[in-house]
Amino acid sequence: MPPNATPRLRFREMSTDDLDEMADLLGDPRVMEYYPHPKDRAEAAGWINWNRRNYAAYEHGLWIIETPEGEFIGDCGLTWQKVNETAALEVGFHVTPSAQGFGYATEAALACRDFASSHALASRLVSIVHRDNRPSQRVAAKIGMNPDRTLTHSSPVHLVYAMDL
């Protein structure tokens, strides 16, 4: 069950029917600037499958975000990541370049934060952000997170933002 719709966005589970849009999103060098590399079509299919497994195992994952009219905006959701060698619930997102700068990531991340809190999924929420990714750092701050220097991710170039739920 995905988060409730917001004034400008609705959430739904990913499916194999989303491969074209997800391959374009995850294959875009601007979207994937802070990842090791853009994903190819097979890796995008793997991303969809990973999220489908997350839905089955945890009843959450990254969901497709789109306008009420059905325009694809990207993905946003909740996944389990390893922080300080322990599982931590992370809010993450990717937004198409044409939709960046309009507050969609913040709006979607707020809805996911509220979903995690209302469903008591974890006592803390984190966001793992590359130290040079200023837009994602701003989103984390806007939803109430702060950098937590006591938390570490396996990659030293990432900061971990966190908040209590």
C-alpha positions in Angstrom: 0.0 0.0 0.0 1.6 3.3 -1.1 1.4 6.6 0.7 -1.7 8.8 0.2 -1.7 11.1 -2.8 -0.5 14.7 -2.2 -2.0 17.8 -3.9 0.3 17.2 -7.0 1.4 13.6 -6.8 0.1 10.1 -6.6 2.0 7.0 -5.7 1.8 3.5 -7.0 3.8 0.3 -7.1 6.3 -0.2 -9.9 5.6 -2.9 -12.4 7.4 -4.3 -15.4 5.2 -2.0 -17.5 7.3 0.9 -16.1 10.6 -0.3 -17.6 10.8 2.3 -20.4 10.3 5.2 -17.9 12.5 3.7 -15.3 15.3 2.9 -17.8 15.1 6.5 -19.0 15.2 7.9 -15.4 17.9 5.6 -14.1 19.9 5.9 -17.3 20.0 9.7 -17.3 23.5 10.9 -16.3 22.0 14.0 -14.6 19.7 11.9 -12.4 22.5 9.4 -11.6 25.3 12.0 -11.2 26.1 10.9 -7.7 25.8 7.2 -8.4 28.8 5.1 -9.7 27.2 5.1 -13.1 23.8 5.5 -14.9 21.9 2.2 -15.0 21.4 0.3 -18.3 18.0 -1.2 -19.2 18.8 -4.5 -17.5 19.9 -2.8 -14.3 16.6 -0.7 -14.5 14.7 -4.0 -14.8 16.6 -5.2 -11.7 15.7 -2.1 -9.9 12.0 -2.7 -10.6 12.4 -6.3 -9.4 14.2 -5.3 -6.3 11.3 -3.0 -5.4 8.7 -5.7 -6.2 10.5 -7.9 -3.7 10.5 -5.1 -1.2 6.7 -4.7 -1.6 6.3 -8.4 -1.0 8.6 -8.6 2.0 8.0 -5.3 3.7 4.9 -3.8 2.1 6.9 -0.8 1.1 9.7 0.1 -1.3 10.2 2.9 -3.9 7.0 3.8 -5.6 6.3 5.4 -8.9 5.4 9.1 -8.4 3.3 10.7 -11.1 0.9 13.6 -11.5 -2.9 13.0 -11.0 -3.0 13.0 -14.8 -0.5 10.2 -15.0 2.6 12.1 -16.0 5.7 10.2 -14.8 7.8 12.2 -12.4 10.1 9.5 -10.9 10.3 7.3 -7.9 10.2 7.9 -4.2 9.8 5.6 -1.2 11.2 3.7 1.7 13.9 1.0 1.6 16.1 -0.8 4.2 19.7 0.2 4.0 22.8 -0.6 6.1 23.9 2.3 8.3 26.5 1.7 11.1 26.2 -2.0 10.1 22.5 -2.1 11.1 19.3 -1.9 9.0 17.9 1.6 8.8 14.8 2.8 7.0 15.8 5.2 4.2 13.7 7.6 2.3 15.0 7.9 -1.3 13.9 9.5 -4.5 14.8 10.2 -8.2 13.0 12.8 -10.2 13.2 13.3 -14.0 15.3 16.3 -15.1 12.3 18.1 -16.5 10.5 17.9 -13.2 13.4 18.9 -11.0 13.3 22.2 -9.2 9.5 22.2 -8.6 9.4 20.7 -5.2 8.2 17.2 -6.3 11.0 15.4 -4.4 10.3 17.3 -1.2 6.5 16.7 -1.5 7.0 13.0 -2.2 9.6 12.6 0.6 7.3 14.3 3.1 4.5 11.9 2.1 6.8 8.9 2.6 8.1 10.3 5.9 4.5 10.6 7.1 3.7 7.1 5.8 6.7 5.6 7.7 5.6 7.4 10.9 1.9 6.6 10.7 2.6 2.9 10.0 5.3 2.8 12.7 7.8 1.3 10.3 10.8 2.4 12.3 11.8 4.7 15.1 14.2 6.7 12.9 14.3 7.6 9.3 17.5 8.3 7.3 18.6 9.6 4.0 21.9 8.6 2.6 23.2 11.5 0.4 26.4 12.1 -1.5 28.4 14.8 0.1 28.3 16.9 -3.1 24.5 16.4 -3.8 23.2 19.8 -2.5 19.7 19.4 -3.9 19.1 16.1 -2.0 20.7 17.5 1.1 18.1 20.4 0.9 15.2 17.9 0.5 16.4 16.0 3.6 16.6 19.2 5.6 13.1 20.3 4.3 11.5 17.1 5.6 13.1 17.6 9.1 16.3 15.7 8.8 19.8 16.8 10.0 23.2 15.4 9.2 24.1 12.8 11.9 27.9 12.4 12.1 27.5 9.4 14.4 25.9 7.4 11.5 28.0 6.1 8.6 27.4 4.4 5.3 29.8 2.0 3.7 30.8 4.7 1.2 32.8 7.5 2.8 31.5 10.0 0.3 28.0 9.9 1.7 26.5 11.8 4.5 23.7 10.3 6.6 20.8 12.6 7.4 18.4 11.3 10.1 15.4 12.1 12.2 13.3 10.4 14.8 9.8 9.4 13.8 
